[in-house]
Structures are given as C-alpha cells and as structure tokens.
C-alpha cells in the first residue's frame, strides 16, 4: 500500500474518466506499478487533496511559474482559469 499525489490531466468535464501523467522510474514503487498496468486494469484511488482554492476574478493578474513535477498541476490550474 502506497500513497502518492498525482494530478489528473484529463478535463473536469469528463465524468467517470481520469487521465494521469506518471513518469516511470526504475526504482519507483508506485510508478513501476502504473507502468505495468494493462488497459482495463482497475486501481483504487482517493482524493482530491486541495491545497489552494481558485476564486474567479479575485486578482487582476496572475503569474504562474512551475518546473519539474509542478508543471502538471499548473496545467490543471491554467485549464480551469482559461
């Protein structure tokens, strides 16, 4: 049993469907598990884990800076805002 936070890259308007981007590492416990899944396999998940709540029109300008593993959550935020 392992818990890792992954950010969905699928659109929120696709109920019942979740797409994740997971980089596979040779020594990664969870990433190896995901890499070895076959189409149709099922995985138990929980979440979401919200850290910040977006409030429309609260700010006139927003600067978004991300790198590495922060790129995926940033694309989700940009998709929601735009």
Secondary structure, DSSP 8 states (H G I E B T S, - for coil): -------B-S-TTSTT---B-----TT-HHHHHHHT--TT----------S----TTS-S-------TTHHHHHHHHHHHH-
